C-alpha cells in the first residue's frame, strides 16, 4: 500500500467497529482511551485516506473480537514514490475476512 490509497472497512454495524491504535494497542487488543483523538469508526462502510507513510494498526473493540477472534489489521504504508508495497494480515485473518472485509482501493 502507498500514500494516497484508501482503506475501506465493510462490516455489519453495530456488531463491529474499527479503532485506529498504536503498536502496543494492537498487540494487547486495547482500544484507545476516551481522551484520545479519534473516535471509533462505526458505520460499517468506513473509508480511511492513507496520507502518511508508516505502520498503521486497526482493531475491532466489540466484545473480545480482537483478542479471541483475531479481528485486527496491520498494514505498512509506503511513500507514494516508493515501489515497496506490503499488506500484512495478523492473527486468524480468515475469521477477520469472514466477518470484517477490508477492501483496499488504490487511487491512481
N, C-alpha and C positions, 0 to 999 in steps of 0.2 A: 504494500500500500504506500501511497505517497501523498504529500500535502495536496490540498485542493480536492481530495477524494471525499466522498460522502459515505458514511456508515449508517445503514438503516437497520433498526431493530424492529421486527414484526413479531407480535405475540398477542395472546388473548388477555386483554385487560379486564378486570383488575387482578387476575391470577398471577401476574408477574410485574416486575418493574425493572428499571435499569439505573444503577448508580455508577457514576464515574468515581473510581477510588485510586489510591496510590498503591505502590507495590506491596506494602505491608497489609493494607486493607484487602487486597486481592488474595494474598497468601492466607490470611486469617479469616477471610469472608466477613469482614467487618464493614458495615455501612458507615458513611461519614456522620459526624455529629450534626446536630441542628445548627451549630454555629458555622458550619462550612458553607461555602458559597452556593454550590449548585444543588437544587432540589432533585429528587429522583425524576426520571422520565417515566410517565405512566400511561401514555395514550394508546400504546400497542402498535403505534406506527411512528416511531421516533427516529428522526434524521439528525445525524451529527456531522457537521462540516469539520474535516480534519485540517486545521490551519497551521499546525506546528509539527515539526518532526520530533520523534522520540517515542518512548514506550507509553502505551495507553492501556488502562485496566478498567474493566466493567464487570459488575456483578448483579445478580438478582437478589434482593434482600427479603423477598417474601418467604415467610416461614424459614425453613432451613434449605432452601433450594440451592444456594451456593455451596454450602458445606456438604450436604448429603447427596445432592444430585449433580454437582459439578457445573452448575449454571453460572459460568463466568467466562470471560473472554479477555485475552491478552493479544494486543497487536503492536507491531513496531511500524511506525510511520516514517518513511524516508523523505528527505527533502525532495521536492519536485525535480530538481536537477539530477538527483542520484538515480542510478539504474537499479539499485537494490530495492527489492520489494519482499516483504515477508508477512505472512499471516500465520500466527501460531495459536492453535487451539489448546486449551488446557483441560485437564481432568477428563471426565467422561463426556467428550464432545458429542457423542451420538445422542445422549439424553438432552444436551443443550440444543442440538439441532432439532430434535423431535419436538421440543416444546417452545423454544425461542429461536426463531430463524433470523440469523443476521445476514442481511444481503448487502453486499458491498457494491456500490455503484461508483465507478471511476469516471470522474468528469475530465474529459479531454480538453 
